[in-house]
Amino acid sequence: MAIIEKAKLGDVREDGSQILLPEVETVIKNARTEVEYDDDDHAASDVADPNTDTTDDDIQRIVTIRVLKGVESQGIA
């Protein structure tokens, strides 16, 4: 299950303009079995579970950053 942090307004620059932080999507999964985890704790519990052969090397994080397109883009998607 993907963890999505929505785009939001960040700090204000010295010129008074606001910084728009991008939307970030993170997928945590087992690269061998393709099982997706709900969060880092879920992945860590799979690694710690003696009934599985999952190791830290099997855990994969895929991060996608979505930003607004164009120099004059405004608003939050």
Secondary structure, DSSP 4 states (H G I P E B T S, - for coil): --EEE--EEEEE-TTSPEEEEPEEEEEEEETTT-PEESSHHHHHHHHH-TTS---GGGEEEEEEEE---STT--S--
